[in-house]
Amino acid sequence: MNGFFKYFKIPLIITAVISIICIVIYANGAGSIDYNRYNQSYDNSQCVYDYAGKLTDEEIQSLNDYLVEVEYANCVDIAYIIINDDETAYLSSVKELAQQVAIDWQMGFDGEGGNTVVFVDNWSRGGDGKIHSWIASRGSRITSKLGESECEDILMVLDEIPNDDADPYNQYYAIAESIYKATKPIHPPFGAGICFIIGAIVAAIYILVNKKSKVADITVNNATYLSGGHAQFPVRRDIFLHKSVSKRKIERDSNSGSGGGGGGGFSGGGHSR
């Protein structure tokens, strides 16, 4: 039994350390979140504004109820703006509208300008022939979770809408679920299951390495290279006769950079379909 557990001693220690770290991080994170809403300038009880008439009254209420739950669970103000407006029928103008809504409505769960998510979906094809959508995020905690690539991935679900006359409720609800997952205040680095999986992998590697190290038989002894009491090494050669050095210049582009999701404290990303 002792021989069996010796293989798992080190992996179990590693697993225990990982678990303790996760618990400490989770506990500290949970204690630092203030779930009280201090912004009195904006009424966050109404989240869905369907100016394009794409949803039924029941769907608006259902989606709105879920978004309110997300708001208070994740400490973030959320607004869905659904329009059919030719004047903002480009991705850049939809982006500007989403950001302007957050500013003009004084949104922010933790105060004006704080944690905010605004989703705008413009069904008009009067610009470049495409339907454009944008998620604008604001607030230090939210912008770090809903950046350009994250928002683009979330909005990809809109491609599942079959045509311009279809009901987008399921896709809008899926976006709300993605926003909920992305903006959770506490994200422990590992779950309990992950800790045990890591421990099992480390244990397997440890066992294989130790088992392999004992497979080979001893092929030499203290007299293998002795002849007449003297060490004998008949082969003498230096295989390092040449030196070859290759060099490669690392090119640096002084003008390199990436287009961010937005300025003025905003981040986010868009999608066209």
C-alpha positions as CSV (number, residue, x, y, z in Angstrom):
1,M,0.0,0.0,0.0
2,N,2.8,2.4,0.8
3,G,4.4,1.6,-2.5
4,F,1.2,2.5,-4.3
5,F,0.6,5.9,-2.5
6,K,4.2,7.0,-3.0
7,Y,3.4,7.7,-6.7
8,F,0.5,9.9,-5.7
9,K,2.2,11.9,-2.9
10,I,3.5,14.7,-5.1
11,P,0.4,15.0,-7.3
12,L,-1.9,15.1,-4.3
13,I,0.2,17.9,-2.8
14,I,0.0,19.8,-6.1
15,T,-3.8,19.3,-6.2
16,A,-4.2,20.4,-2.6
17,V,-2.2,23.6,-3.2
18,I,-4.2,24.4,-6.4
19,S,-7.5,23.9,-4.5
20,I,-6.4,26.1,-1.6
21,I,-5.3,28.9,-4.0
22,C,-8.7,28.7,-5.8
23,I,-10.7,28.8,-2.5
24,V,-8.7,31.8,-1.3
25,I,-9.1,33.7,-4.6
26,Y,-12.8,33.0,-4.7
27,A,-13.3,34.0,-1.1
28,N,-11.4,37.3,-1.5
29,G,-13.2,38.1,-4.8
30,A,-16.6,37.4,-3.2
31,G,-15.9,39.7,-0.3
32,S,-14.8,42.5,-2.6
33,I,-18.0,42.7,-4.7
34,D,-20.5,45.4,-3.7
35,Y,-23.9,44.3,-5.0
36,N,-25.7,47.6,-4.1
37,R,-26.7,49.9,-6.9
38,Y,-25.8,53.5,-6.3
39,N,-26.8,55.1,-9.7
40,Q,-30.1,57.0,-9.3
41,S,-29.9,58.8,-12.7
42,Y,-30.9,55.8,-14.8
43,D,-33.8,53.4,-14.3
44,N,-32.4,50.0,-15.1
45,S,-35.7,48.1,-14.7
46,Q,-36.4,48.6,-18.4
47,C,-33.7,46.9,-20.5
48,V,-35.3,46.1,-23.9
49,Y,-36.3,48.9,-26.3
50,D,-37.7,47.3,-29.5
51,Y,-38.3,50.3,-31.8
52,A,-38.2,48.0,-34.9
53,G,-41.1,45.8,-33.7
54,K,-39.2,42.5,-34.0
55,L,-40.4,41.0,-30.7
56,T,-43.8,40.2,-29.3
57,D,-44.9,41.8,-26.0
58,E,-44.4,38.5,-24.2
59,E,-40.9,38.1,-25.6
60,I,-39.9,41.6,-24.6
61,Q,-41.1,41.0,-21.1
62,S,-39.4,37.6,-20.8
63,L,-36.1,39.0,-22.2
64,N,-36.4,42.0,-20.0
65,D,-36.9,40.0,-16.9
66,Y,-33.9,37.9,-17.6
67,L,-31.7,40.9,-18.3
68,V,-32.8,42.5,-15.0
69,E,-31.6,39.3,-13.2
70,V,-28.3,39.5,-15.0
71,E,-27.9,43.2,-14.0
72,Y,-28.2,42.6,-10.3
73,A,-26.3,39.3,-10.4
74,N,-23.3,40.8,-12.2
75,C,-23.6,44.5,-11.1
76,V,-24.0,45.9,-14.6
77,D,-26.6,48.1,-16.4
78,I,-27.8,46.5,-19.6
79,A,-29.8,47.9,-22.5
80,Y,-31.0,46.3,-25.8
81,I,-31.8,48.8,-28.5
82,I,-33.5,47.3,-31.6
83,I,-34.0,49.8,-34.5
84,N,-34.6,50.0,-38.2
85,D,-33.0,53.3,-39.0
86,D,-31.4,54.2,-42.4
87,E,-29.5,57.1,-40.8
88,T,-27.4,54.7,-38.7
89,A,-27.1,51.9,-41.3
90,Y,-23.3,51.5,-41.0
91,L,-21.3,49.6,-38.4
92,S,-19.5,52.8,-37.3
93,S,-22.7,54.7,-36.8
94,V,-24.2,51.8,-34.8
95,K,-21.1,51.8,-32.6
96,E,-21.5,55.5,-32.0
97,L,-25.2,55.1,-31.2
98,A,-24.5,52.3,-28.6
99,Q,-21.8,54.5,-26.9
100,Q,-24.0,57.6,-27.0
101,V,-26.9,55.8,-25.4
102,A,-24.7,54.8,-22.4
103,I,-23.6,58.4,-22.1
104,D,-27.0,60.2,-22.6
105,W,-28.9,57.8,-20.4
106,Q,-26.2,58.1,-17.6
107,M,-25.9,54.3,-17.3
108,G,-23.7,52.6,-14.9
109,F,-24.6,50.1,-12.1
110,D,-21.9,51.4,-9.8
111,G,-22.4,55.0,-10.8
112,E,-22.8,57.1,-13.9
113,G,-20.1,56.0,-16.4
114,G,-19.7,52.7,-14.5
115,N,-20.4,49.1,-15.5
116,T,-22.6,49.2,-18.6
117,V,-23.4,47.0,-21.6
118,V,-25.4,48.4,-24.5
119,F,-26.4,46.1,-27.4
120,V,-27.7,47.8,-30.6
121,D,-29.1,45.9,-33.5
122,N,-30.1,47.9,-36.6
123,W,-32.2,46.0,-39.1
124,S,-31.9,48.6,-41.8
125,R,-30.0,47.7,-45.0
126,G,-30.1,51.2,-46.2
127,G,-26.3,51.7,-45.9
128,D,-24.1,49.1,-47.3
129,G,-26.8,46.4,-47.6
130,K,-26.0,44.7,-44.3
131,I,-27.5,44.5,-40.9
132,H,-25.1,45.9,-38.3
133,S,-24.9,45.2,-34.6
134,W,-22.7,46.4,-31.8
135,I,-22.0,45.7,-28.1
136,A,-20.6,48.7,-26.2
137,S,-19.1,47.9,-22.8
138,R,-18.1,50.5,-20.2
139,G,-16.5,50.3,-16.7
140,S,-13.1,48.9,-15.8
141,R,-14.4,45.4,-14.9
142,I,-16.7,45.1,-17.9
143,T,-14.4,46.3,-20.6
144,S,-11.8,43.8,-19.5
145,K,-14.3,41.0,-20.1
146,L,-16.2,42.3,-23.2
147,G,-13.5,43.5,-25.6
148,E,-13.5,43.5,-29.3
149,S,-13.0,39.8,-30.0
150,E,-15.3,38.7,-27.1
151,C,-18.2,40.8,-28.5
152,E,-17.6,39.7,-32.0
153,D,-17.9,36.1,-30.9
154,I,-21.0,36.7,-29.0
155,L,-22.7,38.5,-31.9
156,M,-22.0,35.6,-34.3
157,V,-25.2,33.9,-33.1
158,L,-27.1,36.6,-35.1
159,D,-26.1,34.8,-38.3
160,E,-28.5,32.0,-37.3
161,I,-31.5,34.4,-38.0
162,P,-32.8,32.9,-41.2
163,N,-34.2,36.1,-42.8
164,D,-35.2,39.7,-42.2
165,D,-38.7,38.7,-41.3
166,A,-37.8,36.1,-38.7
167,D,-38.2,36.5,-35.0
168,P,-34.8,37.1,-33.4
169,Y,-35.9,36.3,-29.8
170,N,-33.8,33.1,-29.4
171,Q,-30.7,34.8,-30.7
172,Y,-31.2,37.9,-28.5
173,Y,-31.7,35.6,-25.5
174,A,-28.5,33.7,-26.4
175,I,-26.6,37.0,-26.4
176,A,-28.0,37.8,-23.0
177,E,-26.7,34.5,-21.7
178,S,-23.3,35.1,-23.1
179,I,-23.2,38.6,-21.5
180,Y,-24.2,37.0,-18.2
181,K,-21.3,34.4,-18.4
182,A,-18.8,37.1,-19.5
183,T,-19.6,39.7,-16.9
184,K,-19.7,37.5,-13.8
185,P,-18.0,39.4,-11.0
186,I,-16.1,36.3,-9.7
187,H,-14.2,33.9,-11.9
188,P,-12.3,31.3,-9.9
189,P,-9.3,30.2,-12.0
190,F,-10.1,26.5,-11.5
191,G,-13.1,24.5,-10.5
192,A,-12.8,21.5,-8.1
193,G,-13.0,19.1,-11.1
194,I,-10.1,20.8,-12.8
195,C,-7.9,20.5,-9.7
196,F,-8.5,16.7,-9.7
197,I,-7.9,16.4,-13.4
198,I,-4.6,18.3,-13.1
199,G,-3.6,16.1,-10.2
200,A,-4.4,12.9,-12.2
201,I,-2.4,14.1,-15.2
202,V,0.6,14.9,-13.0
203,A,0.2,11.5,-11.2
204,A,0.2,9.7,-14.5
205,I,3.3,11.5,-15.8
206,Y,5.1,10.9,-12.5
207,I,4.3,7.2,-12.5
208,L,5.4,6.8,-16.2
209,V,8.6,8.7,-15.6
210,N,9.6,6.7,-12.5
211,K,8.5,3.4,-14.1
212,K,10.6,4.1,-17.2
213,S,13.6,5.0,-15.2
214,K,13.7,1.5,-13.7
215,V,13.1,-0.4,-16.9
216,A,16.7,-0.6,-18.1
217,D,19.1,-3.1,-16.6
218,I,22.5,-2.3,-15.3
219,T,25.0,-2.9,-18.1
220,V,28.2,-1.8,-16.5
221,N,30.0,-2.5,-13.2
222,N,33.0,-1.1,-11.4
223,A,35.4,-3.2,-13.6
224,T,33.9,-2.6,-17.1
225,Y,36.5,-0.2,-18.3
226,L,39.4,-1.6,-16.4
227,S,42.1,-3.7,-18.0
228,G,45.1,-4.7,-15.9
229,G,44.0,-2.4,-13.2
230,H,44.1,0.6,-15.6
231,A,41.2,2.4,-17.3
232,Q,40.9,1.7,-21.0
233,F,39.0,4.0,-23.4
234,P,39.9,2.7,-26.9
235,V,37.8,5.2,-28.8
236,R,39.0,8.8,-28.8
237,R,37.5,11.2,-31.1
238,D,36.0,14.7,-31.0
239,I,32.8,15.0,-32.9
240,F,32.6,18.7,-32.5
241,L,34.9,19.6,-35.4
242,H,32.9,22.5,-36.9
243,K,30.9,25.4,-35.6
244,S,28.0,26.8,-37.5
245,V,26.1,29.9,-36.4
246,S,22.9,31.1,-38.1
247,K,21.6,34.5,-37.6
248,R,18.1,35.9,-38.3
249,K,17.1,39.5,-38.0
250,I,13.9,40.2,-36.1
251,E,11.9,42.7,-38.0
252,R,10.0,45.3,-35.9
253,D,7.2,47.3,-37.4
254,S,7.1,50.7,-35.7
255,N,3.6,51.3,-37.1
256,S,2.0,48.1,-35.9
257,G,-1.1,48.1,-33.7
258,S,-4.6,46.9,-33.5
259,G,-7.9,48.7,-33.8
260,G,-9.6,48.7,-30.4
261,G,-13.3,48.5,-29.7
262,G,-13.7,52.2,-28.9
263,G,-12.4,55.2,-27.0
264,G,-13.6,57.4,-24.2
265,G,-13.6,54.6,-21.7
266,F,-15.6,52.3,-24.0
267,S,-14.7,48.9,-25.4
268,G,-16.8,46.4,-27.4
269,G,-17.1,45.0,-30.8
270,G,-19.5,44.6,-33.7
271,H,-20.8,42.2,-36.3
272,S,-22.4,42.6,-39.8
273,R,-24.7,40.0,-41.4
